[in-house]
């Protein structure tokens, strides 16, 4: 719960600023679109420093890094709230991103090392809820804080939460280091940082209302080239900063191939829906944010049943069905209109939220089903990096599709056509994830499948005696 709470703080601060951008722009004396640089700086810092989190943890110790990261994130939040200019805010956001990049992967690594295979499903289910909740809650919470208090409270709420997390971390988190000290992989770190950072910059540029074509293309080329060189280096280096050996395991490969498409798609839905409700249907920001909260209701409502689903049917059927239901729910969104009964909209959003919750838990759990403890640091670092990249690209893909469809239709984002196209593209991604699930071996993930509870047999009584 401690690590899940810190994960929620990190994800919330990555998405909540978009709602507060107009108010922040007015207060800081800049255009609201310019505030996007603070959002991008945070996301780029996360992507750049996650790969080095595993090495730092093995060298310095899990409790030291985790506690230090919480303190850094909390202090940076206070500094962000005290900012009086955009440059100052951006610098503190970079510091906040550094804290988040160390805080979440290290915390998750501690949980993965502590939880045995029999407790892995429960642990991952708890760690998954922030990824489900934060993107959905952020628009609503951001609107409430900005309207009732001020944009500063977006950061100030982290201070009491950070203090509580800091005390809990000192009491709960063990101090663990790697038995063998390995040299730092400078070349791999530089290539990974440049590659991932450039790709995240490209994704952020593509999500802008007016895309700067040359910088976006340049960032994409640099990102792709450096990422390719980094992968090549990781495959040859003796002690790479991010080992790729986990991809030899079917369970890890499925979780980060079809699983990345699943994460990308379900991250795009909470971005597209508020735009549909506001720009096409004319709803207020608060009304749109409140409606999207029904996705979170589905997330929470299905959560107690996730482990029984995996116990009864196993990973392959659960991944296939959750991906298929998520795809069908997104296809149904194509036919939404302003005259759609609100109760029907609620049912659709709840079903969509339930499907994404079950899929998230299944994919995240199966990732570490066959990873041995000595390889857990490398696998966790790689998993954290890929998940952060997939979630960031979800918004970028949706934004590009919306913009392209709006240009072709000629109605802009005020018409329903661009949103229908975006929902179709999202559904196709989910179908591809479903197909990969069908190709999984039936025994994949059996090592961490929750055991079915077998009722003890009732001993036979004396012959002729009645049995209750």
Secondary structure, 3 states (H helix, E strand, C coil): CHHHHHHHHHHHHHHCHHHHHHHHHHHHCCCHHHHHHHHHHHHHHHHHHHHHHHHHHHHHCHHHHHHHHHHHHHHHHHHHHCCCCHHHHHHHHHHHHHHHHHHHHHHHHHHHHHCCHHHHHHHHHHHHHHHHHHHHHHHHHHHHHHHHCCCCHHHHHHHHHHHHHHHHHHHHCCCCCCCCCCCCCHHHHHHHHHHHHHHHHHHHHHCCCCCCHHHHHHHHHHHHHHHHHHHHHHHHCCCCCCCCHHHHCHHHHHHHCHHHHHHHHHHHHHHHHHHHHHHHCCCCHHHHHHHHHHHHHHHHHHHHHHHHHHHHHCHHHHHHHHHHHHHHHHHHHCCCCCCCCHHHHHHHHHHHHHHHHHHHHHHHHHCCCCCCHHHHHHHHHHHHHHHHHHHHHHHHHHHHHHHHHHHHHCCHHHCCHHHHHHHHHHHHHHHHHHHHHHHCCCCCCHHHCCCCCCCCCCCCCCCCCCCC
